[in-house]
Amino acid sequence: MPYDNIIVDFDGTISDSRKDIAQAQLWVLERLGAGGYREEDLYPFIGMPLTETFRHLLPPAMHGLIDEASKLYAEYYPPRSLLTTRLFPGVRRTLERLHADGKKIAVASTKRGPGIRRVTDHFGITPLFDRLQGSDGLPFKPDPAIIHVIIAAEGWDPARTIMVGDTSMDVMAGKNAGIATVGVTYGAMSGDQIEAAGPDFIISEFPALLPLVE
């Protein structure tokens, strides 16, 4: 079935922001006295809500500092969010092709709306999206609320809508919303981990989305 509407996760699916995010999290952990991590140790937690990330990374005795860690990160990361961040290979031309073909595209991200817009403006891809939906005031994925908000606001047919993401949370959010799902293997999770989430499709590069939706 062709899909007219595409909902995409952002970090790990559209943008490779792992280094900038991980470096900000490392700064927070070291400032709180919980160092010892390597940058790559933090990659699997990208895409989680900050409170969950720091719940995993801070030792239990320091869980009282989770809110402080989240606040420090929120202050430190934005001005440094584009130091090394880039679009994954083929993302720009794929989005341009989808847009030219009349497909509707929305972002569903754990980021807040202004954070998404900062990156899309930086790379000049904002006009390619019909909606940039952050998790401002919404439950985080795998809760399907963010997907329901997009579908309702845009008037999309769920049967012709597909969710694309790099984590099990993205896949499960799509499943919980009753729409088709695509897992990508180049983001936060390995191919085996994405496969275990049970998406309808798996792709190893973003341009491989084109034949799935067309």
N, C-alpha and C positions, 0 to 999 in steps of 0.2 A: 504494500500500500504506500502511495506517496504521502509525504507529510508536508502540510502547508506551514506549520508553526514549529519553531525550534526553540527550546529553552536550554540555555547553556550555563553551566557553572562557570566561574571566572578563574580564580587562582588554581593553577594546575590543569586547566582545560583550555582556556584562551591565552592566559599570560603565564609565563614562567617567572614567578616571583619568589621562588623558594629561597634564594640567597638573601634577599632583602628582608623577608619575613623571619627567616631563621636567625639572621644576625641581630635583628631587633629583639627576638626572644632570648637569645644568648646574653645580650646586654642586660636585660631585665633579670635573668637568673643570676648572673654574676653580681649584679648590684645588690641582690637580696642574699647573697652568700650561698647560692646553690649552683656553683659552677661545676666544671668537669665534663660538660657535654661537648660533643663535636657538632659542627653545623649540620652534617648529614643525619645525625641522630634525631634531629627535630623535624626532618622532612615528613615523616609519616603522620605527624600531628597537624600539618597544615590543612586548613579547611574546617577544622573543628572550631567550635566557639572558644574564645580565649579562656573562659573559666575552666572548660574541660581540658584544654591544652595544659594549663598550669596545674591542674589537679593531677595530671599524669606526670608532669616534669618536676614538680616540687615534692620533696619527701613529705610523708604524712604529718610529721611534726611541724611543718611549715604551711599547712593548708589554711591556716588563719590569715596568710598573706596573699591568698589567691586574688582577692579584690584589689589589693594594692598592686600586685603584679600586672593585672589587666589594665589598671589605670596608668601605670608607668609605660606599658607597651603602647597604649592609645596616645600618649604624649610623644613618645620617641619615634614611632614608626612613620607617621604621615610625611614629615619633611624628608625622610630617607627612603620613601617607598618606591622611588624610581631610579635608584642608583644603578642597579644591575638588572632590573626587571625588563623583560622583552616578550614579544609575542612568540608563541611556539611556531615552528616552521609551517608555512602554508595557511596560517590562520587568516591573514589579511585577504589573500586572494580567494579563499573559500568563502569568507563572509561577503566579499564583494560579489561573487558569483551567485550566492544564495539570494542576496538583496536584489540583484539584477533580474533574477528569475521570479521575483515576486514573493519569495518566502518571507514570512514574518519571523523575527528573531528577538528573543528577550534574554536577559541575564537574570539568573536566580543565584544570588551569592550570599555567603555568610558575612561578607563585607557590608558596611553601611553604604547607602546610596552615594554620598559624596566621594567616598573612597573609590568606588567603581568609576564614577564620572572623571575623577582625576586621571585615572589610567587611560580610559577610552579617549579623553581629550588629548592626552599626551601623544597617543599613537594615531590620532586623527580618524578613529573608527566609530565615534559616537553616532554619526548619522546612519550607520548601517543597522542600528538596533531600534526596535520599536519600543522597547521598555528596558530600563536598567533598574531591576528590583533588588534592593538590599534587604537585609533581615531586620531593618529598623522596626522595633516593636513587634516582631513576629517570632514565633517559635523557630528554632533552628532545624534544618534538615537532620534526620529523616522525616520529621513532621512535614506533611505535604502543604502546609498553610501557604508558603511562598508561591508554590505552583498554582494553588487555587486562586490566589490573589491575581496573579498574572492572567490566567485563563478568563477569570470573571471580568477583569478590567478591560481586556482586549477583545472580549467576545469571541474567543477561539473555541473551536470544536475539539474537545479532549481526544476524540478518536483520530484526529488528524494532527495531534501534537506529540512531540517527542522530547525527552529530557536527555541531555548529554553531560556527563561528568566524570571525574577521575577518582571518586571515592565511593565506598559502599553507601555513605550517607546520601549522595546524589542519586544513586540507583534506587535505594529504598524510598527516597522521597517521591521519585517518579512512580514507582510501583504503588506506593500508598495513595497517590493521586489518581491511579487508574490509567496512566498513560504509558506509552512505549518508552523504552530506556536504551541508552547507549553508554557503555563504559569505555573509557580510553585508558590505554596502558602506559602512556608516557608521563603521567603526572605523579601524584603522591603514592599510589599503590602499584604493586607489581601486577603483571597479567594474571597470575594465579589468584591474587587477592580480589581483583575485579571480577574474574570469572566466578569466584565463590559467591559474589553478591547476586549473581543470576540475572544480568541484564539481557535484554532481547538481542542486542548486538554488541560486539566488541571491535574496536578499531585501534590501530597502533599509530595512526597519524590523523590529524584533523581533516585533511582533504578527503580521507576515505568516507567522510560523512556524506559527501555529495551523492554517490550512487544509492545510498540508503534512503535518502529523502526524496529522490527524484524518480 
